[in-house]
Amino acid sequence: MDKPKHHILVCGSFRASGEPKGTCNKKGSLNFLPYIENEILDRGMTDVVLSSTSCFKACDYGPVMIVYPENYWYGNVNSEDVIDEILDALEEGRAAEQYLLS
């Protein structure tokens, strides 16, 4: 198995008990997972893997998405348009600056 070049992490706000309670979940972060996965496949981004996670502790900026190994932390990822811009930037080898958390 080839290791992926990029790992996209989407905050699911899961707590230790397994319950999703936080801001990202309440703002629909997990609803974007199928869209992101389909975009990754449609774009032929075979070197990218997608995961949902526990809370990133960045609730003021939710929904939050992180791209590794670049360590790009994106906030307010709240629409398919935002996701498209982030994926476009990833394909071009750059960050989607307007959504980066500083």
C-alpha positions in Angstrom: 0.0 0.0 0.0 1.3 3.4 -0.9 1.1 6.0 1.9 -1.0 9.1 1.0 0.8 12.3 0.4 -2.0 14.4 2.1 -4.4 13.7 4.9 -7.5 15.8 5.3 -9.0 15.9 8.8 -12.5 17.2 9.4 -13.5 18.0 12.9 -16.4 15.9 13.9 -16.5 17.3 17.5 -16.5 13.8 18.9 -15.9 13.5 22.7 -14.3 10.6 24.6 -17.7 9.1 25.0 -18.1 9.0 21.2 -20.9 11.6 21.2 -20.5 14.5 18.7 -21.4 17.6 20.7 -19.3 20.5 19.6 -19.6 23.5 17.3 -18.2 21.9 14.1 -20.7 19.0 14.3 -23.6 21.5 15.0 -22.5 23.5 12.0 -22.7 20.4 9.8 -19.1 19.4 9.3 -19.8 15.7 9.0 -22.4 16.4 6.3 -19.6 17.6 4.1 -17.7 14.2 4.3 -19.4 12.6 1.3 -18.9 15.7 -0.8 -15.2 15.9 0.0 -14.7 12.2 -0.6 -16.5 12.5 -4.0 -14.5 15.5 -4.9 -11.2 13.7 -4.1 -12.3 10.8 -6.3 -13.6 13.0 -9.1 -10.4 15.0 -9.2 -8.3 11.8 -9.3 -6.5 12.8 -6.0 -5.3 9.3 -5.3 -2.7 10.6 -2.9 -5.3 12.1 -0.5 -7.1 10.4 2.4 -10.0 11.8 4.4 -10.9 11.3 8.1 -13.3 12.7 10.6 -11.9 13.4 14.1 -12.5 14.4 17.6 -12.6 18.0 18.7 -9.7 20.2 17.5 -10.5 22.8 20.3 -10.9 25.6 17.7 -14.7 25.9 18.1 -14.7 29.7 17.5 -13.6 28.9 13.9 -15.8 25.9 13.1 -16.2 23.9 11.0 -12.5 23.3 11.0 -10.5 21.2 8.5 -6.8 20.4 8.6 -4.5 19.3 5.8 -1.4 17.4 6.7 1.5 17.2 6.3 1.3 20.9 5.4 -0.4 21.7 8.7 -2.9 24.0 7.1 -5.7 24.7 9.6 -8.8 26.0 7.8 -11.7 27.7 9.6 -15.3 28.4 8.6 -15.4 25.5 6.2 -19.1 25.9 5.8 -19.9 25.4 2.1 -19.1 23.3 -0.9 -17.6 26.4 -2.5 -15.1 26.8 0.4 -14.2 23.1 0.1 -13.7 23.5 -3.6 -11.3 26.4 -3.1 -9.3 24.4 -0.5 -9.1 21.4 -2.8 -8.1 23.6 -5.7 -5.3 25.1 -3.7 -4.2 21.6 -2.5 -4.0 20.4 -6.1 -1.9 23.5 -7.0 0.4 22.9 -4.1 -0.5 26.0 -2.1 -2.8 27.1 0.8 -6.2 28.6 0.4 -5.0 31.7 2.3 -8.4 33.3 2.9 -9.5 30.4 5.1 -6.3 29.7 7.0 -6.4 30.1 10.8 -3.4 32.0 12.1 
